[in-house]
Every structure is written in structure tokens, then in C-alpha cells.
Amino acid sequence: MILVCFILQQTSNHLFKGSHMPTIQVQMFEGRTPEQKRAFVKALTEATCQTLGAAPESVSIILQDVSRDNWATAGVLWSEKTKG
């Protein structure tokens, strides 16, 4: 499961030169390899640039690995859903 949150930062260029927009936060279950993450952020950056017209250097992505013990849906931990 992957949860993606887009944060479009509103800044004034004269106050925050070089600030990034958008910032994308991705929460996903732990266990992906660095190679998978590398391919994912590359694809996400390309899709963001294509759909929002952003320059690649303006796209920031934050990846957060979450344990199945720390994620629940419908009141049930994902660590419990995968058992048995």
C-alpha cells in the first residue's frame, strides 16, 4: 500500500530563492530495495513534470517506510491482515 500526499508550497521568490515546488510525501510499507525506490522517484518526478509542468529540479520527494505494525485500515493492523 502506498499513500501519496502532494504539498504545493506557496512562496515568494524574493524570500525563498530556490525553494522547491511541489514536495511529494510518500508513505509505503517497508521492504522495497534502493533500486525500486530509485526507479519509483524517477518515474514520479517524470510524471509530476509532465502533468504539472514543473522542472525536475523543483520536484522534491520524501519517502517514508512504514512498518505493517504501524499502519491500520478499517481498525485492523496490516500486520494482522497478512497473517494466516
C-alpha positions as CSV (number, residue, x, y, z in Angstrom):
1,M,0.0,0.0,0.0
2,I,1.3,3.5,-0.9
3,L,-0.1,6.8,0.3
4,V,1.0,9.9,-1.6
5,C,0.5,13.4,-0.3
6,F,1.3,16.4,-2.5
7,I,2.2,19.7,-0.9
8,L,2.2,22.6,-3.2
9,Q,4.3,25.3,-1.5
10,Q,3.3,28.9,-1.9
11,T,6.5,31.0,-1.5
12,S,7.7,34.4,-2.6
13,N,10.7,34.2,-4.9
14,H,12.5,37.1,-3.2
15,L,12.1,35.4,0.2
16,F,12.9,31.8,-0.6
17,K,15.1,31.6,-3.7
18,G,15.5,28.0,-5.0
19,S,12.6,26.7,-3.0
20,H,11.1,23.5,-4.3
21,M,7.6,23.0,-5.6
22,P,5.9,20.6,-5.4
23,T,7.0,18.5,-2.4
24,I,5.6,14.9,-2.6
25,Q,5.5,12.8,0.5
26,V,5.1,9.1,0.0
27,Q,4.3,6.6,2.8
28,M,4.6,3.0,1.9
29,F,5.2,-0.4,3.6
30,E,8.8,-1.0,4.3
31,G,10.8,-3.6,2.3
32,R,11.5,-2.0,-1.0
33,T,15.0,-2.1,-2.3
34,P,17.1,1.1,-3.1
35,E,16.8,0.2,-6.8
36,Q,13.0,0.1,-6.5
37,K,12.9,3.4,-4.7
38,R,15.3,4.9,-7.3
39,A,13.0,3.8,-10.2
40,F,9.9,5.0,-8.3
41,V,11.2,8.5,-7.6
42,K,12.4,8.8,-11.2
43,A,9.0,7.8,-12.6
44,L,7.2,10.0,-10.0
45,T,9.4,13.0,-10.9
46,E,8.8,12.5,-14.6
47,A,5.0,12.2,-14.2
48,T,5.0,15.3,-12.0
49,C,6.9,17.3,-14.6
50,Q,4.7,16.1,-17.4
51,T,1.4,16.7,-15.6
52,L,2.2,19.9,-13.6
53,G,4.7,21.5,-15.9
54,A,7.3,21.6,-13.2
55,A,11.1,21.4,-13.8
56,P,12.7,18.2,-12.5
57,E,15.0,20.2,-10.1
58,S,11.9,21.8,-8.5
59,V,10.4,18.4,-7.5
60,S,11.2,17.1,-4.0
61,I,10.1,13.7,-2.9
62,I,10.2,12.4,0.7
63,L,9.9,8.6,1.1
64,Q,8.8,7.2,4.5
65,D,8.9,3.4,5.1
66,V,6.2,2.3,7.5
67,S,6.0,-1.0,9.3
68,R,2.9,-3.0,8.9
69,D,2.6,-2.9,12.7
70,N,2.2,0.9,12.4
71,W,-0.5,1.0,9.6
72,A,-4.1,0.1,10.0
73,T,-7.1,0.1,7.8
74,A,-10.7,-0.4,9.0
75,G,-9.4,-0.8,12.5
76,V,-7.1,-3.7,11.7
77,L,-3.3,-3.6,11.6
78,W,-1.8,-4.6,8.3
79,S,0.5,-7.0,10.2
80,E,-2.6,-8.8,11.3
81,K,-4.3,-8.9,7.9
82,T,-1.3,-10.7,6.3
83,K,-1.4,-13.5,8.9
84,G,-2.9,-16.8,8.2
